[in-house]
Amino acid sequence: MQYPQARLLIFTKAPLPGQVKSRLIPALGAEGAASLQERLTRRLVGFMAERGVCPVELWVAPDAAHPLFDDLKRRYGLPIHVQRGRDLGERMATACAEALGRAQRVVLIGSDCPLLTPAMIGLALSEMQWADAVLGPAEDGGYVLLALKRAAPTLFERMPWSTERVAELTRERMRALDWRWHELPELWNVLRGDMSLVGPRPLLMEYLDIYSAEEARRHDVLPGITGWAQVHGRRSLDMPERLQQDVWYVDNWSLTLDLRIMGLTLLCLLDRMMEIARTVARNL
């Protein structure tokens, strides 16, 4: 297990007809929408539990009585927690605060994003070595993942859930907390061609004002999930050095260089896994 001191909190609802996936009921019917909810939950929980990136906790609503939750608990040995709070924000804040009492980092996700993978959970946890939080924005203006090192109820209070303002309000509140955070690329961006697998990592919009004309050339290529700076000491580089690495990539781009970066990225991940394994072994 890569991150034994972290917790993945999966939020889900019991697949009760008429109470889940209400926007899909006109197309699928109440029974069909409930069946989809169950299939999505089973797939995600199984995927995350079997890959072993970090311990998984299932946070359920309205209660833990549904047979689905008994089956998942028996099959994967998961702890089942009932969501508590007057609204979604309070339930999320309560779950994060409680889990951070037994873990160093938590990652909060829902059960209805089939594109989330264990690799993305691992990436979020890895980025938290230098960040206070990691945000996985969604195309609709919300987010599919939020990773935290410490509890912060203000991230969830009076949030207009299911609107296009959720991710931006979360960013504003993290700025108010004076937090450093990292954002994962939107999954659809790569699929539709707005991003590449390799390229300069996208930075927050407020950095645009500090670029020199030379540094702004990093935008001459598509942003990527991994890049030259990521495999050359990104966390030890200050911002000007990172931007310089990005410009070097633009000037020296080739397919061979991209393949080299992907290979180095894999080696970095393997080194990280070995480091974690050694740490765990020392603590046994």
CORFEN-V668921 format. One record per residue. N is the residue number from 1. RES is the residue in one small letter. SS is DSSP state (@ for helix, = for strand, . for the rest). D_LAST is the distance of its C-alpha to the last C-alpha in Angstrom with 1 decimal. Layout:
BEGIN
[[N;RES;SS;D_LAST] [N;RES;SS;D_LAST]]
END
This chain:
BEGIN
[[1;m;.;13.7] [2;q;.;15.0] [3;y;.;14.7] [4;p;.;12.3] [5;q;.;13.5] [6;a;=;17.1] [7;r;=;19.4] [8;l;=;22.5] [9;l;=;25.3] [10;i;=;28.0] [11;f;=;31.2] [12;t;=;33.7] [13;k;=;36.7] [14;a;.;37.7] [15;p;.;40.2] [16;l;.;43.2] [17;p;.;46.6] [18;g;.;48.4] [19;q;.;45.4] [20;v;.;43.4] [21;k;.;44.4] [22;s;@;47.8] [23;r;@;48.9] [24;l;@;48.6] [25;i;@;50.5] [26;p;@;53.9] [27;a;@;52.9] [28;l;@;50.6] [29;g;@;51.8] [30;a;@;49.6] [31;e;@;48.2] [32;g;@;47.5] [33;a;@;45.7] [34;a;@;43.5] [35;s;@;42.8] [36;l;@;41.7] [37;q;@;39.4] [38;e;@;37.7] [39;r;@;37.4] [40;l;@;36.0] [41;t;@;33.4] [42;r;@;32.4] [43;r;@;32.2] [44;l;@;30.2] [45;v;@;27.6] [46;g;@;27.3] [47;f;@;27.1] [48;m;@;24.3] [49;a;@;22.2] [50;e;@;22.5] [51;r;@;21.6] [52;g;.;18.2] [53;v;.;18.6] [54;c;.;17.1] [55;p;=;17.2] [56;v;=;20.9] [57;e;=;23.0] [58;l;=;26.7] [59;w;=;29.1] [60;v;=;32.4] [61;a;=;36.0] [62;p;.;38.3] [63;d;.;36.2] [64;a;.;33.6] [65;a;.;36.3] [66;h;.;37.0] [67;p;@;36.1] [68;l;@;34.5] [69;f;@;31.7] [70;d;@;31.2] [71;d;@;31.1] [72;l;@;28.5] [73;k;@;26.3] [74;r;@;26.7] [75;r;@;26.4] [76;y;@;23.3] [77;g;.;21.6] [78;l;.;22.4] [79;p;=;22.9] [80;i;=;26.6] [81;h;=;28.0] [82;v;=;31.7] [83;q;.;32.9] [84;r;.;34.6] [85;g;.;37.4] [86;r;.;41.0] [87;d;.;40.7] [88;l;@;38.3] [89;g;@;37.5] [90;e;@;36.6] [91;r;@;34.5] [92;m;@;32.5] [93;a;@;32.2] [94;t;@;31.0] [95;a;@;28.4] [96;c;@;27.0] [97;a;@;27.0] [98;e;@;25.3] [99;a;@;22.5] [100;l;.;22.0] [101;g;.;21.3] [102;r;.;17.9] [103;a;.;17.3] [104;q;.;18.0] [105;r;=;20.4] [106;v;=;22.5] [107;v;=;24.9] [108;l;=;27.9] [109;i;=;30.0] [110;g;=;32.7] [111;s;.;33.2] [112;d;.;36.5] [113;c;.;35.6] [114;p;.;35.4] [115;l;.;34.9] [116;l;.;31.5] [117;t;.;28.8] [118;p;@;25.0] [119;a;@;25.7] [120;m;@;27.5] [121;i;@;24.7] [122;g;@;22.4] [123;l;@;25.2] [124;a;@;25.6] [125;l;@;22.0] [126;s;@;22.2] [127;e;@;25.4] [128;m;.;24.0] [129;q;.;22.4] [130;w;.;26.0] [131;a;.;27.7] [132;d;.;27.8] [133;a;=;28.7] [134;v;=;29.4] [135;l;=;32.5] [136;g;=;33.4] [137;p;=;37.2] [138;a;.;39.3] [139;e;.;42.8] [140;d;.;44.4] [141;g;.;43.4] [142;g;.;40.4] [143;y;=;36.8] [144;v;=;34.4] [145;l;=;31.1] [146;l;=;30.1] [147;a;=;26.7] [148;l;=;26.2] [149;k;.;23.9] [150;r;.;26.0] [151;a;.;28.4] [152;a;.;32.1] [153;p;@;34.6] [154;t;@;37.4] [155;l;@;36.1] [156;f;.;37.0] [157;e;.;40.0] [158;r;.;43.5] [159;m;.;42.4] [160;p;.;45.0] [161;w;.;42.7] [162;s;.;44.1] [163;t;.;46.2] [164;e;.;46.1] [165;r;.;45.3] [166;v;@;41.7] [167;a;@;39.9] [168;e;@;42.4] [169;l;@;42.2] [170;t;@;38.4] [171;r;@;38.8] [172;e;@;41.4] [173;r;@;39.2] [174;m;@;36.3] [175;r;@;38.8] [176;a;@;40.0] [177;l;.;36.4] [178;d;.;36.4] [179;w;.;33.3] [180;r;.;32.5] [181;w;=;31.9] [182;h;=;31.8] [183;e;=;33.7] [184;l;=;32.9] [185;p;.;36.0] [186;e;.;38.0] [187;l;@;37.4] [188;w;@;41.1] [189;n;@;42.0] [190;v;@;40.7] [191;l;@;42.4] [192;r;.;45.7] [193;g;.;45.7] [194;d;.;45.3] [195;m;.;42.1] [196;s;=;40.9] [197;l;=;37.5] [198;v;=;37.9] [199;g;.;39.6] [200;p;.;39.3] [201;r;.;36.9] [202;p;.;39.1] [203;l;.;39.1] [204;l;.;40.3] [205;m;@;44.0] [206;e;@;44.3] [207;y;@;43.5] [208;l;@;46.8] [209;d;@;48.8] [210;i;@;47.0] [211;y;.;47.4] [212;s;.;50.0] [213;a;.;52.3] [214;e;.;50.3] [215;e;@;46.9] [216;a;@;48.4] [217;r;@;48.9] [218;r;@;45.2] [219;h;@;46.9] [220;d;@;49.1] [221;v;.;46.5] [222;l;.;44.6] [223;p;.;41.3] [224;g;=;38.2] [225;i;=;34.6] [226;t;=;33.5] [227;g;.;35.5] [228;w;.;36.2] [229;a;.;34.8] [230;q;.;31.6] [231;v;.;30.8] [232;h;.;32.1] [233;g;.;29.9] [234;r;@;31.0] [235;r;@;28.7] [236;s;@;29.9] [237;l;.;33.5] [238;d;.;35.9] [239;m;@;38.3] [240;p;@;41.2] [241;e;@;39.0] [242;r;@;37.6] [243;l;@;41.2] [244;q;@;42.3] [245;q;@;39.8] [246;d;@;41.0] [247;v;@;44.6] [248;w;@;43.8] [249;y;@;42.5] [250;v;@;45.8] [251;d;@;47.9] [252;n;.;46.1] [253;w;.;45.3] [254;s;.;45.5] [255;l;@;44.0] [256;t;@;42.4] [257;l;@;40.8] [258;d;@;39.4] [259;l;@;38.0] [260;r;@;36.4] [261;i;@;34.8] [262;m;@;33.4] [263;g;@;31.9] [264;l;@;30.4] [265;t;@;29.0] [266;l;@;27.2] [267;l;@;25.8] [268;c;@;24.7] [269;l;@;22.9] [270;l;@;21.2] [271;d;@;20.2] [272;r;@;18.7] [273;m;@;16.7] [274;m;@;15.4] [275;e;@;14.6] [276;i;@;12.6] [277;a;@;10.8] [278;r;@;10.1] [279;t;@;9.0] [280;v;@;6.4] [281;a;@;5.3] [282;r;@;5.6] [283;n;@;3.8] [284;l;.;0.0]]
END
